[in-house]
Amino acid sequence: MWDKSKQQFKPHIYLNGSPFPDSFDESVVYYHGGTTIAIEAGLLSKQEVKSAYLRMKEHVQRARASTIGLTLYPPYPAGTFKNKGMGPYAYQNGGDWTWFGGRMVIQLIRYRLLEEAKEALEPMLDRVLKNNGFYEWYTPDNRPQGSSSFRGEAGVLWSAITALQQEMTK
């Protein structure tokens, strides 16, 4: 599933042709969440992890988002999904999930990319304090969405903070 020429995982492989129109090139979609999970599984080298992080940062800037927790970039175009709530930058179509971003921070720590980890973690912590809650996901302009007591966000942030503290004291 690794596309060496694009330095990313292929979004999907279809056995009977893509369900998308020819005008949409799905191969340009970079899955932040999926890449993070692949890193957790040990599928990328330290250099590839750093490259993935830099690419995620670039996507955050392009999307005018707040954190590397974007589920994917660029999002699928409006009308791609039957569910109207899955427009661009909504929910799993480019929404910003600390649940993914925090997991990437933990991997940055695991690969001893500590400055990158601190840089990525800070805006996630800032918005928890600003919004006085642990929200499910955020829009690119940092508006909280979903439950305000999403334990997935709370847990991954606690894990990231703990891992960073342990590495900083070594």
VMD Tcl script that builds the backbone (N, CA, C; Angstrom):
set m [mol new atoms 510]
animate dup $m
set s [atomselect $m all]
$s set {name element resname resid chain x y z} {
  {N N MET 1 A 0.805 -1.189 0.000}
  {CA C MET 1 A 0.000 0.000 0.000}
  {C C MET 1 A 0.862 1.274 0.000}
  {N N TRP 2 A 2.157 1.132 0.173}
  {CA C TRP 2 A 3.044 2.301 0.191}
  {C C TRP 2 A 3.351 2.713 -1.233}
  {N N ASP 3 A 3.110 3.972 -1.532}
  {CA C ASP 3 A 3.422 4.528 -2.845}
  {C C ASP 3 A 4.760 5.249 -2.708}
  {N N LYS 4 A 5.816 4.594 -3.135}
  {CA C LYS 4 A 7.167 5.119 -2.950}
  {C C LYS 4 A 7.356 6.453 -3.661}
  {N N SER 5 A 6.784 6.603 -4.843}
  {CA C SER 5 A 6.963 7.839 -5.607}
  {C C SER 5 A 6.306 9.037 -4.919}
  {N N LYS 6 A 5.211 8.812 -4.196}
  {CA C LYS 6 A 4.509 9.904 -3.505}
  {C C LYS 6 A 4.843 9.972 -2.022}
  {N N GLN 7 A 5.613 8.978 -1.551}
  {CA C GLN 7 A 5.973 8.901 -0.137}
  {C C GLN 7 A 4.729 8.964 0.767}
  {N N GLN 8 A 3.750 8.129 0.418}
  {CA C GLN 8 A 2.538 8.057 1.224}
  {C C GLN 8 A 1.835 6.729 0.939}
  {N N PHE 9 A 0.901 6.416 1.812}
  {CA C PHE 9 A 0.099 5.217 1.600}
  {C C PHE 9 A -1.003 5.517 0.598}
  {N N LYS 10 A -1.313 4.537 -0.228}
  {CA C LYS 10 A -2.404 4.681 -1.188}
  {C C LYS 10 A -3.712 4.727 -0.404}
  {N N PRO 11 A -4.576 5.680 -0.712}
  {CA C PRO 11 A -5.834 5.766 0.029}
  {C C PRO 11 A -6.663 4.483 -0.067}
  {N N HIS 12 A -6.841 3.979 -1.264}
  {CA C HIS 12 A -7.625 2.758 -1.478}
  {C C HIS 12 A -7.134 2.054 -2.739}
  {N N ILE 13 A -7.361 0.767 -2.790}
  {CA C ILE 13 A -7.144 -0.005 -4.009}
  {C C ILE 13 A -8.490 -0.646 -4.333}
  {N N TYR 14 A -8.999 -0.353 -5.500}
  {CA C TYR 14 A -10.319 -0.850 -5.901}
  {C C TYR 14 A -10.167 -2.021 -6.860}
  {N N LEU 15 A -10.910 -3.069 -6.606}
  {CA C LEU 15 A -10.847 -4.256 -7.455}
  {C C LEU 15 A -11.672 -4.091 -8.722}
  {N N ASN 16 A -12.740 -3.292 -8.648}
  {CA C ASN 16 A -13.635 -3.120 -9.794}
  {C C ASN 16 A -13.752 -1.663 -10.222}
  {N N GLY 17 A -12.689 -0.919 -10.112}
  {CA C GLY 17 A -12.701 0.485 -10.518}
  {C C GLY 17 A -13.143 1.405 -9.398}
  {N N SER 18 A -12.658 2.613 -9.433}
  {CA C SER 18 A -12.961 3.612 -8.420}
  {C C SER 18 A -14.429 4.031 -8.497}
  {N N PRO 19 A -15.045 4.265 -7.346}
  {CA C PRO 19 A -16.422 4.765 -7.347}
  {C C PRO 19 A -16.494 6.269 -7.635}
  {N N PHE 20 A -15.333 6.909 -7.748}
  {CA C PHE 20 A -15.288 8.350 -7.946}
  {C C PHE 20 A -15.180 8.703 -9.423}
  {N N PRO 21 A -15.651 9.884 -9.788}
  {CA C PRO 21 A -15.538 10.293 -11.192}
  {C C PRO 21 A -14.078 10.473 -11.602}
  {N N ASP 22 A -13.807 10.368 -12.878}
  {CA C ASP 22 A -12.441 10.516 -13.392}
  {C C ASP 22 A -11.840 11.876 -13.050}
  {N N SER 23 A -12.683 12.860 -12.789}
  {CA C SER 23 A -12.196 14.203 -12.469}
  {C C SER 23 A -11.578 14.292 -11.076}
  {N N PHE 24 A -11.765 13.257 -10.254}
  {CA C PHE 24 A -11.215 13.263 -8.896}
  {C C PHE 24 A -10.074 12.257 -8.794}
  {N N ASP 25 A -8.889 12.753 -8.486}
  {CA C ASP 25 A -7.706 11.903 -8.331}
  {C C ASP 25 A -7.525 11.585 -6.849}
  {N N GLU 26 A -8.047 10.464 -6.428}
  {CA C GLU 26 A -7.989 10.091 -5.018}
  {C C GLU 26 A -6.555 9.860 -4.541}
  {N N SER 27 A -5.653 9.620 -5.451}
  {CA C SER 27 A -4.267 9.347 -5.049}
  {C C SER 27 A -3.591 10.557 -4.412}
  {N N VAL 28 A -4.177 11.748 -4.522}
  {CA C VAL 28 A -3.584 12.924 -3.891}
  {C C VAL 28 A -3.972 13.045 -2.420}
  {N N VAL 29 A -4.940 12.261 -1.978}
  {CA C VAL 29 A -5.397 12.343 -0.590}
  {C C VAL 29 A -4.366 11.669 0.317}
  {N N TYR 30 A -3.927 12.410 1.309}
  {CA C TYR 30 A -2.950 11.920 2.281}
  {C C TYR 30 A -3.697 11.681 3.591}
  {N N TYR 31 A -3.692 10.450 4.050}
  {CA C TYR 31 A -4.397 10.087 5.268}
  {C C TYR 31 A -3.503 10.292 6.486}
  {N N HIS 32 A -3.742 11.376 7.216}
  {CA C HIS 32 A -2.975 11.636 8.435}
  {C C HIS 32 A -3.206 10.518 9.442}
  {N N GLY 33 A -4.471 10.201 9.703}
  {CA C GLY 33 A -4.792 9.177 10.694}
  {C C GLY 33 A -4.228 7.819 10.331}
  {N N GLY 34 A -4.412 7.418 9.096}
  {CA C GLY 34 A -3.904 6.124 8.648}
  {C C GLY 34 A -2.395 6.048 8.688}
  {N N THR 35 A -1.738 7.151 8.340}
  {CA C THR 35 A -0.277 7.196 8.400}
  {C C THR 35 A 0.188 7.050 9.838}
  {N N THR 36 A -0.500 7.705 10.747}
  {CA C THR 36 A -0.161 7.604 12.167}
  {C C THR 36 A -0.283 6.165 12.661}
  {N N ILE 37 A -1.338 5.499 12.267}
  {CA C ILE 37 A -1.535 4.108 12.690}
  {C C ILE 37 A -0.437 3.217 12.090}
  {N N ALA 38 A -0.035 3.481 10.865}
  {CA C ALA 38 A 1.060 2.719 10.244}
  {C C ALA 38 A 2.368 2.955 10.993}
  {N N ILE 39 A 2.581 4.179 11.453}
  {CA C ILE 39 A 3.778 4.489 12.237}
  {C C ILE 39 A 3.728 3.720 13.557}
  {N N GLU 40 A 2.559 3.692 14.187}
  {CA C GLU 40 A 2.405 2.907 15.427}
  {C C GLU 40 A 2.774 1.440 15.200}
  {N N ALA 41 A 2.443 0.939 14.018}
  {CA C ALA 41 A 2.728 -0.458 13.688}
  {C C ALA 41 A 4.192 -0.681 13.311}
  {N N GLY 42 A 4.989 0.388 13.252}
  {CA C GLY 42 A 6.410 0.257 12.953}
  {C C GLY 42 A 6.723 0.140 11.476}
  {N N LEU 43 A 5.834 0.628 10.622}
  {CA C LEU 43 A 6.032 0.475 9.180}
  {C C LEU 43 A 6.908 1.551 8.541}
  {N N LEU 44 A 7.230 2.614 9.273}
  {CA C LEU 44 A 8.051 3.684 8.705}
  {C C LEU 44 A 9.338 3.860 9.513}
  {N N SER 45 A 10.379 4.284 8.834}
  {CA C SER 45 A 11.661 4.572 9.493}
  {C C SER 45 A 11.575 5.936 10.190}
  {N N LYS 46 A 12.568 6.242 11.011}
  {CA C LYS 46 A 12.606 7.541 11.687}
  {C C LYS 46 A 12.582 8.682 10.669}
  {N N GLN 47 A 13.347 8.544 9.599}
  {CA C GLN 47 A 13.378 9.580 8.567}
  {C C GLN 47 A 11.998 9.739 7.925}
  {N N GLU 48 A 11.318 8.625 7.673}
  {CA C GLU 48 A 9.975 8.689 7.081}
  {C C GLU 48 A 8.964 9.277 8.057}
  {N N VAL 49 A 9.135 9.008 9.356}
  {CA C VAL 49 A 8.252 9.584 10.370}
  {C C VAL 49 A 8.410 11.101 10.388}
  {N N LYS 50 A 9.658 11.563 10.349}
  {CA C LYS 50 A 9.883 13.018 10.344}
  {C C LYS 50 A 9.324 13.633 9.067}
  {N N SER 51 A 9.514 12.980 7.961}
  {CA C SER 51 A 8.969 13.457 6.689}
  {C C SER 51 A 7.443 13.511 6.740}
  {N N ALA 52 A 6.829 12.496 7.327}
  {CA C ALA 52 A 5.365 12.474 7.465}
  {C C ALA 52 A 4.908 13.647 8.323}
  {N N TYR 53 A 5.614 13.896 9.407}
  {CA C TYR 53 A 5.265 15.022 10.280}
  {C C TYR 53 A 5.364 16.351 9.531}
  {N N LEU 54 A 6.434 16.544 8.790}
  {CA C LEU 54 A 6.598 17.798 8.040}
  {C C LEU 54 A 5.491 17.961 6.994}
  {N N ARG 55 A 5.104 16.868 6.393}
  {CA C ARG 55 A 4.015 16.922 5.419}
  {C C ARG 55 A 2.693 17.268 6.104}
  {N N MET 56 A 2.463 16.698 7.268}
  {CA C MET 56 A 1.260 17.023 8.031}
  {C C MET 56 A 1.230 18.503 8.399}
  {N N LYS 57 A 2.382 19.025 8.803}
  {CA C LYS 57 A 2.453 20.463 9.130}
  {C C LYS 57 A 2.111 21.317 7.911}
  {N N GLU 58 A 2.625 20.918 6.767}
  {CA C GLU 58 A 2.324 21.638 5.523}
  {C C GLU 58 A 0.821 21.614 5.238}
  {N N HIS 59 A 0.194 20.474 5.455}
  {CA C HIS 59 A -1.249 20.356 5.228}
  {C C HIS 59 A -2.042 21.226 6.198}
  {N N VAL 60 A -1.576 21.321 7.436}
  {CA C VAL 60 A -2.231 22.178 8.425}
  {C C VAL 60 A -2.219 23.619 7.916}
  {N N GLN 61 A -1.084 24.055 7.390}
  {CA C GLN 61 A -1.000 25.424 6.861}
  {C C GLN 61 A -1.925 25.610 5.671}
  {N N ARG 62 A -1.919 24.674 4.742}
  {CA C ARG 62 A -2.774 24.777 3.559}
  {C C ARG 62 A -4.257 24.783 3.917}
  {N N ALA 63 A -4.625 23.978 4.909}
  {CA C ALA 63 A -6.030 23.881 5.317}
  {C C ALA 63 A -6.427 25.010 6.269}
  {N N ARG 64 A -5.441 25.797 6.682}
  {CA C ARG 64 A -5.657 26.833 7.695}
  {C C ARG 64 A -6.262 26.210 8.957}
  {N N ALA 65 A -5.712 25.064 9.299}
  {CA C ALA 65 A -6.172 24.307 10.457}
  {C C ALA 65 A -5.271 24.595 11.646}
  {N N SER 66 A -5.546 23.899 12.737}
  {CA C SER 66 A -4.824 24.174 13.976}
  {C C SER 66 A -3.806 23.124 14.372}
  {N N THR 67 A -4.089 21.854 14.038}
  {CA C THR 67 A -3.170 20.805 14.487}
  {C C THR 67 A -2.991 19.741 13.410}
  {N N ILE 68 A -2.027 18.872 13.649}
  {CA C ILE 68 A -1.754 17.766 12.731}
  {C C ILE 68 A -2.806 16.670 12.839}
  {N N GLY 69 A -3.853 16.900 13.623}
  {CA C GLY 69 A -4.911 15.921 13.794}
  {C C GLY 69 A -5.884 15.825 12.629}
  {N N LEU 70 A -5.631 16.545 11.541}
  {CA C LEU 70 A -6.495 16.403 10.369}
  {C C LEU 70 A -6.604 14.920 10.019}
  {N N THR 71 A -7.796 14.457 9.712}
  {CA C THR 71 A -7.927 13.044 9.361}
  {C C THR 71 A -7.279 12.765 8.023}
  {N N LEU 72 A -7.398 13.713 7.113}
  {CA C LEU 72 A -6.817 13.565 5.778}
  {C C LEU 72 A -6.718 14.939 5.123}
  {N N TYR 73 A -5.901 15.010 4.081}
  {CA C TYR 73 A -5.764 16.249 3.311}
  {C C TYR 73 A -5.318 15.891 1.896}
  {N N PRO 74 A -5.881 16.521 0.893}
  {CA C PRO 74 A -7.050 17.393 0.935}
  {C C PRO 74 A -8.315 16.571 1.178}
  {N N PRO 75 A -9.382 17.239 1.637}
  {CA C PRO 75 A -10.618 16.504 1.871}
  {C C PRO 75 A -11.274 16.110 0.548}
  {N N TYR 76 A -12.137 15.124 0.641}
  {CA C TYR 76 A -12.920 14.737 -0.537}
  {C C TYR 76 A -13.879 15.874 -0.865}
  {N N PRO 77 A -14.147 16.115 -2.147}
  {CA C PRO 77 A -14.997 17.240 -2.545}
  {C C PRO 77 A -16.433 17.117 -2.034}
  {N N ALA 78 A -17.091 18.260 -1.924}
  {CA C ALA 78 A -18.508 18.296 -1.540}
  {C C ALA 78 A -19.295 17.378 -2.465}
  {N N GLY 79 A -20.228 16.646 -1.880}
  {CA C GLY 79 A -21.070 15.757 -2.655}
  {C C GLY 79 A -20.487 14.365 -2.876}
  {N N THR 80 A -19.281 14.134 -2.413}
  {CA C THR 80 A -18.655 12.823 -2.590}
  {C C THR 80 A -19.413 11.749 -1.819}
  {N N PHE 81 A -19.870 12.094 -0.633}
  {CA C PHE 81 A -20.527 11.128 0.238}
  {C C PHE 81 A -22.022 11.407 0.332}
  {N N LYS 82 A -22.799 10.371 0.482}
  {CA C LYS 82 A -24.255 10.521 0.622}
  {C C LYS 82 A -24.602 11.238 1.922}
  {N N ASN 83 A -23.815 11.029 2.956}
  {CA C ASN 83 A -24.041 11.677 4.239}
  {C C ASN 83 A -23.665 13.157 4.107}
  {N N LYS 84 A -24.630 14.033 4.245}
  {CA C LYS 84 A -24.403 15.482 4.085}
  {C C LYS 84 A -23.434 16.038 5.131}
  {N N GLY 85 A -23.282 15.331 6.248}
  {CA C GLY 85 A -22.368 15.780 7.293}
  {C C GLY 85 A -20.910 15.484 6.986}
  {N N MET 86 A -20.632 14.927 5.819}
  {CA C MET 86 A -19.256 14.573 5.456}
  {C C MET 86 A -18.708 15.482 4.360}
  {N N GLY 87 A -19.083 16.753 4.402}
  {CA C GLY 87 A -18.517 17.709 3.466}
  {C C GLY 87 A -17.048 17.945 3.775}
  {N N PRO 88 A -16.379 18.748 2.969}
  {CA C PRO 88 A -14.966 19.039 3.207}
  {C C PRO 88 A -14.718 19.618 4.600}
  {N N TYR 89 A -13.719 19.086 5.269}
  {CA C TYR 89 A -13.286 19.479 6.604}
  {C C TYR 89 A -14.327 19.200 7.687}
  {N N ALA 90 A -15.241 18.289 7.416}
  {CA C ALA 90 A -16.223 17.895 8.414}
  {C C ALA 90 A -15.962 16.458 8.846}
  {N N TYR 91 A -16.093 16.237 10.113}
  {CA C TYR 91 A -15.990 14.925 10.731}
  {C C TYR 91 A -14.760 14.174 10.205}
  {N N GLN 92 A -14.932 13.002 9.585}
  {CA C GLN 92 A -13.787 12.215 9.124}
  {C C GLN 92 A -13.293 12.629 7.736}
  {N N ASN 93 A -13.861 13.661 7.163}
  {CA C ASN 93 A -13.417 14.150 5.852}
  {C C ASN 93 A -12.581 15.419 6.022}
  {N N GLY 94 A -11.515 15.292 6.783}
  {CA C GLY 94 A -10.614 16.421 6.973}
  {C C GLY 94 A -10.835 17.169 8.266}
  {N N GLY 95 A -11.735 16.665 9.129}
  {CA C GLY 95 A -11.870 17.262 10.450}
  {C C GLY 95 A -10.580 17.072 11.235}
  {N N ASP 96 A -10.399 17.875 12.257}
  {CA C ASP 96 A -9.184 17.870 13.067}
  {C C ASP 96 A -9.475 17.114 14.369}
  {N N TRP 97 A -8.913 15.935 14.491}
  {CA C TRP 97 A -9.142 15.057 15.628}
  {C C TRP 97 A -7.879 14.945 16.477}
  {N N THR 98 A -7.955 15.414 17.699}
  {CA C THR 98 A -6.828 15.244 18.614}
  {C C THR 98 A -6.540 13.764 18.835}
  {N N TRP 99 A -7.570 12.943 18.713}
  {CA C TRP 99 A -7.395 11.497 18.886}
  {C C TRP 99 A -6.332 10.965 17.930}
  {N N PHE 100 A -6.287 11.512 16.693}
  {CA C PHE 100 A -5.224 11.135 15.753}
  {C C PHE 100 A -3.961 11.952 15.989}
  {N N GLY 101 A -4.108 13.257 16.130}
  {CA C GLY 101 A -2.941 14.124 16.309}
  {C C GLY 101 A -2.123 13.750 17.533}
  {N N GLY 102 A -2.799 13.453 18.632}
  {CA C GLY 102 A -2.096 13.055 19.853}
  {C C GLY 102 A -1.359 11.738 19.689}
  {N N ARG 103 A -1.942 10.844 18.922}
  {CA C ARG 103 A -1.266 9.570 18.650}
  {C C ARG 103 A 0.006 9.806 17.833}
  {N N MET 104 A -0.050 10.778 16.922}
  {CA C MET 104 A 1.144 11.112 16.145}
  {C C MET 104 A 2.205 11.723 17.064}
  {N N VAL 105 A 1.789 12.545 18.011}
  {CA C VAL 105 A 2.735 13.111 18.976}
  {C C VAL 105 A 3.439 11.986 19.717}
  {N N ILE 106 A 2.703 10.989 20.143}
  {CA C ILE 106 A 3.297 9.855 20.855}
  {C C ILE 106 A 4.335 9.150 19.976}
  {N N GLN 107 A 4.064 9.055 18.693}
  {CA C GLN 107 A 5.026 8.420 17.785}
  {C C GLN 107 A 6.254 9.306 17.580}
  {N N LEU 108 A 6.054 10.610 17.530}
  {CA C LEU 108 A 7.210 11.513 17.437}
  {C C LEU 108 A 8.114 11.320 18.656}
  {N N ILE 109 A 7.503 11.163 19.807}
  {CA C ILE 109 A 8.274 10.925 21.031}
  {C C ILE 109 A 8.991 9.585 20.928}
  {N N ARG 110 A 8.274 8.574 20.494}
  {CA C ARG 110 A 8.852 7.224 20.349}
  {C C ARG 110 A 10.094 7.248 19.453}
  {N N TYR 111 A 10.069 8.084 18.430}
  {CA C TYR 111 A 11.191 8.181 17.489}
  {C C TYR 111 A 12.178 9.280 17.900}
  {N N ARG 112 A 12.035 9.772 19.129}
  {CA C ARG 112 A 12.931 10.780 19.712}
  {C C ARG 112 A 12.948 12.084 18.917}
  {N N LEU 113 A 11.838 12.431 18.342}
  {CA C LEU 113 A 11.663 13.723 17.666}
  {C C LEU 113 A 10.935 14.639 18.657}
  {N N LEU 114 A 11.647 14.990 19.717}
  {CA C LEU 114 A 11.031 15.649 20.872}
  {C C LEU 114 A 10.617 17.088 20.601}
  {N N GLU 115 A 11.422 17.837 19.880}
  {CA C GLU 115 A 11.033 19.215 19.570}
  {C C GLU 115 A 9.778 19.226 18.699}
  {N N GLU 116 A 9.726 18.321 17.751}
  {CA C GLU 116 A 8.553 18.203 16.886}
  {C C GLU 116 A 7.322 17.812 17.707}
  {N N ALA 117 A 7.512 16.902 18.657}
  {CA C ALA 117 A 6.407 16.460 19.512}
  {C C ALA 117 A 5.857 17.621 20.340}
  {N N LYS 118 A 6.747 18.398 20.946}
  {CA C LYS 118 A 6.303 19.551 21.746}
  {C C LYS 118 A 5.567 20.556 20.872}
  {N N GLU 119 A 6.114 20.822 19.699}
  {CA C GLU 119 A 5.495 21.768 18.759}
  {C C GLU 119 A 4.088 21.304 18.357}
  {N N ALA 120 A 3.922 20.018 18.111}
  {CA C ALA 120 A 2.632 19.480 17.682}
  {C C ALA 120 A 1.627 19.407 18.826}
  {N N LEU 121 A 2.095 19.167 20.028}
  {CA C LEU 121 A 1.220 19.005 21.186}
  {C C LEU 121 A 0.641 20.328 21.681}
  {N N GLU 122 A 1.414 21.382 21.620}
  {CA C GLU 122 A 1.006 22.666 22.205}
  {C C GLU 122 A -0.364 23.168 21.725}
  {N N PRO 123 A -0.637 23.216 20.411}
  {CA C PRO 123 A -1.952 23.741 20.010}
  {C C PRO 123 A -3.116 22.836 20.431}
  {N N MET 124 A -2.849 21.556 20.626}
  {CA C MET 124 A -3.900 20.651 21.097}
  {C C MET 124 A -4.250 20.964 22.551}
  {N N LEU 125 A -3.226 21.192 23.358}
  {CA C LEU 125 A -3.457 21.523 24.761}
  {C C LEU 125 A -4.105 22.896 24.887}
  {N N ASP 126 A -3.651 23.839 24.072}
  {CA C ASP 126 A -4.215 25.194 24.113}
  {C C ASP 126 A -5.716 25.181 23.873}
  {N N ARG 127 A -6.169 24.397 22.916}
  {CA C ARG 127 A -7.609 24.431 22.623}
  {C C ARG 127 A -8.439 23.705 23.673}
  {N N VAL 128 A -7.870 22.715 24.328}
  {CA C VAL 128 A -8.590 22.077 25.431}
  {C C VAL 128 A -8.822 23.104 26.540}
  {N N LEU 129 A -7.787 23.871 26.864}
  {CA C LEU 129 A -7.922 24.893 27.897}
  {C C LEU 129 A -8.894 25.992 27.462}
  {N N LYS 130 A -8.770 26.441 26.230}
  {CA C LYS 130 A -9.639 27.504 25.716}
  {C C LYS 130 A -11.111 27.087 25.722}
  {N N ASN 131 A -11.380 25.852 25.350}
  {CA C ASN 131 A -12.758 25.377 25.231}
  {C C ASN 131 A -13.273 24.681 26.486}
  {N N ASN 132 A -12.406 24.557 27.496}
  {CA C ASN 132 A -12.790 23.953 28.764}
  {C C ASN 132 A -13.475 22.599 28.573}
  {N N GLY 133 A -12.856 21.768 27.738}
  {CA C GLY 133 A -13.433 20.452 27.506}
  {C C GLY 133 A -12.602 19.644 26.538}
  {N N PHE 134 A -12.905 18.364 26.476}
  {CA C PHE 134 A -12.233 17.440 25.570}
  {C C PHE 134 A -13.224 17.083 24.470}
  {N N TYR 135 A -13.106 17.760 23.358}
  {CA C TYR 135 A -14.075 17.598 22.272}
  {C C TYR 135 A -13.665 16.493 21.310}
  {N N GLU 136 A -14.679 15.977 20.649}
  {CA C GLU 136 A -14.492 14.874 19.708}
  {C C GLU 136 A -13.605 15.285 18.533}
  {N N TRP 137 A -13.952 16.413 17.905}
  {CA C TRP 137 A -13.167 16.887 16.772}
  {C C TRP 137 A -13.376 18.389 16.617}
  {N N TYR 138 A -12.588 18.989 15.709}
  {CA C TYR 138 A -12.605 20.441 15.530}
  {C C TYR 138 A -12.629 20.775 14.042}
  {N N THR 139 A -13.217 21.904 13.727}
  {CA C THR 139 A -13.170 22.423 12.362}
  {C C THR 139 A -11.788 23.044 12.161}
  {N N PRO 140 A -11.393 23.315 10.902}
  {CA C PRO 140 A -10.071 23.936 10.703}
  {C C PRO 140 A -9.884 25.238 11.478}
  {N N ASP 141 A -10.969 25.991 11.684}
  {CA C ASP 141 A -10.824 27.233 12.445}
  {C C ASP 141 A -10.962 27.010 13.952}
  {N N ASN 142 A -10.819 25.752 14.356}
  {CA C ASN 142 A -10.722 25.370 15.765}
  {C C ASN 142 A -12.030 25.433 16.537}
  {N N ARG 143 A -13.166 25.354 15.860}
  {CA C ARG 143 A -14.444 25.290 16.571}
  {C C ARG 143 A -14.683 23.850 17.017}
  {N N PRO 144 A -14.928 23.652 18.323}
  {CA C PRO 144 A -15.140 22.296 18.821}
  {C C PRO 144 A -16.448 21.706 18.306}
  {N N GLN 145 A -16.432 20.396 18.049}
  {CA C GLN 145 A -17.595 19.683 17.541}
  {C C GLN 145 A -17.767 18.385 18.337}
  {N N GLY 146 A -18.996 17.914 18.406}
  {CA C GLY 146 A -19.270 16.647 19.079}
  {C C GLY 146 A -19.241 16.785 20.584}
  {N N SER 147 A -19.101 15.661 21.235}
  {CA C SER 147 A -19.118 15.599 22.694}
  {C C SER 147 A -18.015 16.465 23.299}
  {N N SER 148 A -18.342 17.135 24.412}
  {CA C SER 148 A -17.337 17.944 25.113}
  {C C SER 148 A -16.587 17.122 26.156}
  {N N SER 149 A -16.921 15.842 26.248}
  {CA C SER 149 A -16.224 14.973 27.199}
  {C C SER 149 A -15.748 13.700 26.493}
  {N N PHE 150 A -15.136 13.909 25.332}
  {CA C PHE 150 A -14.646 12.792 24.536}
  {C C PHE 150 A -13.410 12.211 25.198}
  {N N ARG 151 A -13.563 11.049 25.763}
  {CA C ARG 151 A -12.473 10.438 26.516}
  {C C ARG 151 A -11.296 10.033 25.636}
  {N N GLY 152 A -11.542 9.836 24.343}
  {CA C GLY 152 A -10.448 9.525 23.428}
  {C C GLY 152 A -9.442 10.655 23.368}
  {N N GLU 153 A -9.943 11.900 23.316}
  {CA C GLU 153 A -9.041 13.052 23.304}
  {C C GLU 153 A -8.318 13.170 24.643}
  {N N ALA 154 A -9.051 13.049 25.729}
  {CA C ALA 154 A -8.440 13.157 27.059}
  {C C ALA 154 A -7.353 12.097 27.242}
  {N N GLY 155 A -7.656 10.883 26.867}
  {CA C GLY 155 A -6.707 9.791 27.065}
  {C C GLY 155 A -5.445 9.938 26.244}
  {N N VAL 156 A -5.602 10.312 24.984}
  {CA C VAL 156 A -4.420 10.418 24.126}
  {C C VAL 156 A -3.553 11.607 24.550}
  {N N LEU 157 A -4.171 12.674 25.023}
  {CA C LEU 157 A -3.372 13.808 25.502}
  {C C LEU 157 A -2.618 13.431 26.775}
  {N N TRP 158 A -3.271 12.721 27.677}
  {CA C TRP 158 A -2.596 12.271 28.891}
  {C C TRP 158 A -1.419 11.372 28.520}
  {N N SER 159 A -1.639 10.456 27.588}
  {CA C SER 159 A -0.567 9.548 27.158}
  {C C SER 159 A 0.594 10.317 26.542}
  {N N ALA 160 A 0.285 11.328 25.721}
  {CA C ALA 160 A 1.336 12.129 25.079}
  {C C ALA 160 A 2.122 12.934 26.112}
  {N N ILE 161 A 1.418 13.558 27.036}
  {CA C ILE 161 A 2.084 14.345 28.077}
  {C C ILE 161 A 2.987 13.453 28.919}
  {N N THR 162 A 2.469 12.315 29.322}
  {CA C THR 162 A 3.233 11.373 30.141}
  {C C THR 162 A 4.471 10.874 29.398}
  {N N ALA 163 A 4.303 10.504 28.139}
  {CA C ALA 163 A 5.439 10.016 27.342}
  {C C ALA 163 A 6.495 11.105 27.174}
  {N N LEU 164 A 6.057 12.327 26.941}
  {CA C LEU 164 A 7.001 13.438 26.765}
  {C C LEU 164 A 7.752 13.717 28.073}
  {N N GLN 165 A 7.032 13.721 29.177}
  {CA C GLN 165 A 7.690 13.933 30.458}
  {C C GLN 165 A 8.743 12.856 30.732}
  {N N GLN 166 A 8.411 11.611 30.444}
  {CA C GLN 166 A 9.359 10.521 30.666}
  {C C GLN 166 A 10.598 10.671 29.793}
  {N N GLU 167 A 10.422 11.050 28.539}
  {CA C GLU 167 A 11.571 11.213 27.644}
  {C C GLU 167 A 12.420 12.409 28.021}
  {N N MET 168 A 11.797 13.458 28.517}
  {CA C MET 168 A 12.537 14.675 28.869}
  {C C MET 168 A 13.375 14.474 30.127}
  {N N THR 169 A 13.019 13.485 30.941}
  {CA C THR 169 A 13.780 13.259 32.172}
  {C C THR 169 A 14.861 12.199 32.003}
  {N N LYS 170 A 15.012 11.640 30.827}
  {CA C LYS 170 A 16.066 10.634 30.592}
  {C C LYS 170 A 17.421 11.278 30.474}
}
mol reanalyze $m
mol bondsrecalc $m
mol representation Tube
mol addrep $m
